Amino acid sequence: MLPRPLKEKCTRAAAIALAGAMMAGTIPATIFPTTVQAANASLTAKAKSISKIKLKWGKTKHAKRYKVKMKVNGKWRLVKTTKKRKCVIKNLGEYRNYKFKVIAIKKMPNGKKKKVKYMPVSARTLTDDVFPSVSIVSEYNLTNLKPDDSVRLVADASGGDIKYQWGYYDSNSKYHKLSGETSKGYVFTAKENMDNYRFVCTVKNHKGKQKATTDALSVASSNGGAASQNGGNSSSSTTHTLTGDYTTKRMPSSSGEYVSFSVDSDTEYSSIAWYDASTKTQVSTKDILQLKPSDLGVGTFKYYAKAKFPDGGSAKSGTFTLEVYDADEAENSGVTAQVEQPNVG
């Protein structure tokens, strides 16, 4: 075995000889390729706003710097050079898709530079006018459950890049966060002591957050009756009603004025949501539903409202109908709709 000083001299001499041989062409330069694919260095991209996308990537050993490129008009353009393994690309267009790649620059044993490429990724910037909305749907009738029913709840949400959080109100209206339940769906097993529980899903994006609450659960007791809480009959809460003018309203498709629908209730509700009757999707959480025929186009549109009350009860309205006819149709061909300006504030 060679002494260490002699061994280091031999190693340096070998490296010099190898570099000289490569320059002379005796040894092909491909033994040290100048461009390779990153083996374990993943690149991720995530939209942060309407104009920013954040990039992060894994470490490349001995990398001196990283070049970040973005595809513009079919060509890769250098947008940033950094020593860090993350960066934020700014001044992008709203709700547009962008493609990025990163190249790590490191030195080879022969003194030349080597490029390590990361697999390209894509991300779309957010849109500024989308406030999150959510409703909870289930195949089960939550007011008629049996013990040990396995119930799946699904948050029907919109609003771009959304985060979910599930929780519930117990029979004493105390809120409990369900740690780790951050996906679109949530499954629970019905128990007798869950009578009057209400499950909640809160969604959040860059604009804000919104939450939806289920009807109060009613779970039958094992003897066939309704489960009771504190000696009372908890299977039924106060009955509430929603009423309104269900007369079909008609407007021409050229109209840019608003058509309004509203409901009256027997007591003051705590929240209300309006739904498209054909798709069952939530369209508004305001007290008054306002629609513009010119935005809808020709057709028949039906909606209904659901309200929740402080005592845990809920109510559903009848169906409100708006017929939007072709602008060339005679103006007096039917009943015209009540027209109101948008409710500001």
GIVEN-V345962 format. One record per residue. N is the residue number from 1. RES is the residue in one small letter. PSI is psi as a letter, one per 30 degrees, with the letter a starting at -180 (* if undefined). OMEGA is omega in whole degrees, -180 to 180 (none if undefined). NEAR is the number of other ideal C-beta (glycine too) atoms within 12 Angstrom. Layout:
N&RES&PSI&OMEGA&NEAR, N&RES&PSI&OMEGA&NEAR
This chain:
1&m&k&-177&6, 2&l&k&172&10, 3&p&l&-175&9, 4&r&e&179&10, 5&p&e&-180&10, 6&l&e&179&12, 7&k&e&180&13, 8&e&e&179&13, 9&k&e&179&14, 10&c&e&179&16, 11&t&e&178&16, 12&r&e&180&15, 13&a&e&180&14, 14&a&e&179&16, 15&a&e&179&19, 16&i&e&-180&17, 17&a&e&180&17, 18&l&e&179&23, 19&a&e&179&22, 20&g&e&179&16, 21&a&e&179&18, 22&m&e&179&23, 23&m&e&-180&16, 24&a&f&179&12, 25&g&g&179&10, 26&t&e&176&13, 27&i&k&-179&16, 28&p&k&-178&13, 29&a&f&-177&20, 30&t&f&176&13, 31&i&f&173&16, 32&f&i&-177&23, 33&p&k&-178&17, 34&t&f&179&21, 35&t&k&177&18, 36&v&l&178&19, 37&q&k&179&21, 38&a&k&-176&28, 39&a&e&-175&15, 40&n&g&-177&14, 41&a&j&-177&26, 42&s&k&178&20, 43&l&k&178&36, 44&t&l&179&22, 45&a&k&-180&34, 46&k&k&179&26, 47&a&k&179&34, 48&k&f&-180&25, 49&s&a&179&27, 50&i&f&-176&25, 51&s&g&-176&22, 52&k&k&174&24, 53&i&k&-179&39, 54&k&k&178&29, 55&l&k&175&38, 56&k&k&180&27, 57&w&l&-180&33, 58&g&l&-175&22, 59&k&k&170&23, 60&t&k&-175&31, 61&k&k&178&15, 62&h&g&178&15, 63&a&k&180&29, 64&k&e&180&20, 65&r&l&-180&24, 66&y&k&176&36, 67&k&k&180&31, 68&v&k&-179&39, 69&k&k&179&28, 70&m&k&-180&32, 71&k&k&-179&21, 72&v&k&-180&17, 73&n&h&176&8, 74&g&f&-179&8, 75&k&k&179&10, 76&w&k&-179&20, 77&r&k&177&18, 78&l&k&-179&21, 79&v&f&-178&26, 80&k&k&171&25, 81&t&k&-174&18, 82&t&l&174&24, 83&k&f&180&17, 84&k&l&-180&19, 85&r&h&174&24, 86&k&l&176&23, 87&c&l&177&28, 88&v&k&177&25, 89&i&k&-174&36, 90&k&l&176&19, 91&n&h&177&17, 92&l&l&180&28, 93&g&l&-178&21, 94&e&k&176&21, 95&y&h&177&21, 96&r&k&-179&22, 97&n&k&-179&19, 98&y&k&180&34, 99&k&k&-176&29, 100&f&l&169&39, 101&k&l&-179&32, 102&v&k&178&44, 103&i&k&177&35, 104&a&k&179&36, 105&i&k&179&26, 106&k&l&-178&28, 107&k&k&178&20, 108&m&l&178&25, 109&p&f&180&20, 110&n&g&178&24, 111&g&f&179&17, 112&k&l&180&19, 113&k&k&177&22, 114&k&k&179&27, 115&k&k&176&27, 116&v&j&-176&35, 117&k&k&174&30, 118&y&k&179&33, 119&m&k&-180&22, 120&p&k&177&25, 121&v&l&179&28, 122&s&l&175&21, 123&a&k&179&30, 124&r&k&177&24, 125&t&l&-178&31, 126&l&l&175&31, 127&t&k&-169&23, 128&d&f&-171&18, 129&d&g&-178&14, 130&v&j&172&23, 131&f&k&-174&24, 132&p&k&174&33, 133&s&l&-176&32, 134&v&k&170&37, 135&s&l&-178&35, 136&i&k&-180&40, 137&v&l&178&28, 138&s&k&177&30, 139&e&f&-179&15, 140&y&k&168&26, 141&n&j&-173&17, 142&l&f&179&32, 143&t&g&-180&29, 144&n&i&-178&20, 145&l&l&175&33, 146&k&l&178&26, 147&p&k&179&24, 148&d&g&170&15, 149&d&k&175&24, 150&s&j&-172&17, 151&v&k&177&31, 152&r&k&175&22, 153&l&k&179&37, 154&v&k&177&25, 155&a&j&177&38, 156&d&j&-171&29, 157&a&l&174&33, 158&s&l&180&24, 159&g&g&175&27, 160&g&b&-177&30, 161&d&j&-170&28, 162&i&k&171&30, 163&k&k&-176&25, 164&y&k&172&33, 165&q&k&179&31, 166&w&l&176&36, 167&g&a&178&30, 168&y&l&171&32, 169&y&k&178&28, 170&d&a&-176&23, 171&s&f&176&27, 172&n&g&179&17, 173&s&g&176&18, 174&k&k&-176&14, 175&y&k&177&19, 176&h&k&176&20, 177&k&k&178&17, 178&l&j&-176&23, 179&s&k&178&9, 180&g&f&-180&11, 181&e&i&-174&24, 182&t&g&178&20, 183&s&l&-176&20, 184&k&e&-178&23, 185&g&l&177&22, 186&y&k&-179&30, 187&v&k&176&20, 188&f&l&177&28, 189&t&k&-176&19, 190&a&k&177&32, 191&k&l&-178&23, 192&e&e&-178&29, 193&n&g&179&21, 194&m&g&178&33, 195&d&k&-179&35, 196&n&g&172&37, 197&y&k&174&38, 198&r&k&-180&41, 199&f&k&-175&40, 200&v&k&171&36, 201&c&k&178&39, 202&t&k&177&30, 203&v&k&-176&34, 204&k&k&169&24, 205&n&a&-175&29, 206&h&f&-179&25, 207&k&f&-177&22, 208&g&a&-180&18, 209&k&l&-179&22, 210&q&l&179&33, 211&k&l&177&32, 212&a&k&-177&39, 213&t&k&179&38, 214&t&l&169&38, 215&d&l&177&34, 216&a&k&-179&36, 217&l&k&171&43, 218&s&j&-176&37, 219&v&k&-179&35, 220&a&k&177&27, 221&s&l&-177&23, 222&s&f&180&15, 223&n&g&175&11, 224&g&f&178&11, 225&g&a&179&17, 226&a&k&177&26, 227&a&k&-179&31, 228&s&l&177&21, 229&q&k&178&26, 230&n&h&175&12, 231&g&f&-178&7, 232&g&l&177&14, 233&n&j&-176&17, 234&s&g&-176&30, 235&s&f&-180&23, 236&s&k&175&22, 237&s&l&-179&27, 238&t&k&180&17, 239&t&k&180&16, 240&h&l&180&30, 241&t&k&173&21, 242&l&k&179&32, 243&t&l&180&18, 244&g&l&177&30, 245&d&j&-176&20, 246&y&g&176&20, 247&t&k&179&19, 248&t&k&179&23, 249&k&k&-177&34, 250&r&k&-180&30, 251&m&k&176&39, 252&p&l&-177&31, 253&s&f&-180&23, 254&s&f&-175&20, 255&s&k&176&28, 256&g&g&179&18, 257&e&l&-175&22, 258&y&k&171&27, 259&v&k&-174&38, 260&s&k&172&29, 261&f&k&179&39, 262&s&l&-180&27, 263&v&l&171&32, 264&d&k&180&22, 265&s&l&-178&29, 266&d&e&175&17, 267&t&l&-178&18, 268&e&k&180&15, 269&y&l&-180&29, 270&s&f&178&25, 271&s&l&179&28, 272&i&k&177&36, 273&a&k&179&37, 274&w&k&-176&37, 275&y&k&171&31, 276&d&k&-174&27, 277&a&f&-178&25, 278&s&e&-177&15, 279&t&f&-178&16, 280&k&g&-180&20, 281&t&k&-180&20, 282&q&k&-178&33, 283&v&f&-179&31, 284&s&l&174&29, 285&t&g&179&27, 286&k&l&-179&25, 287&d&e&-179&25, 288&i&k&176&27, 289&l&k&-178&35, 290&q&k&-176&29, 291&l&k&179&37, 292&k&j&-177&26, 293&p&e&-179&31, 294&s&f&177&18, 295&d&f&-176&21, 296&l&e&-174&27, 297&g&a&-177&21, 298&v&k&179&22, 299&g&a&177&20, 300&t&k&-175&22, 301&f&k&-176&35, 302&k&k&-176&29, 303&y&l&173&38, 304&y&l&-178&32, 305&a&k&172&39, 306&k&k&-180&36, 307&a&k&175&34, 308&k&k&-174&34, 309&f&l&-176&27, 310&p&f&-178&21, 311&d&g&-180&22, 312&g&f&179&32, 313&g&l&-180&29, 314&s&l&179&35, 315&a&l&179&32, 316&k&k&-179&28, 317&s&l&169&31, 318&g&a&-176&23, 319&t&k&175&25, 320&f&k&-174&37, 321&t&k&174&29, 322&l&k&175&41, 323&e&k&178&29, 324&v&j&-176&31, 325&y&l&-179&30, 326&d&k&-175&19, 327&a&f&-179&18, 328&d&f&180&11, 329&e&k&-178&18, 330&a&k&-177&12, 331&e&f&-176&16, 332&n&g&-175&10, 333&s&g&179&15, 334&g&a&179&19, 335&v&k&179&18, 336&t&l&-176&23, 337&a&l&172&30, 338&q&k&-176&23, 339&v&k&178&21, 340&e&l&174&19, 341&q&l&-180&14, 342&p&k&179&17, 343&n&j&-176&14, 344&v&k&177&9, 345&g&*&none&6
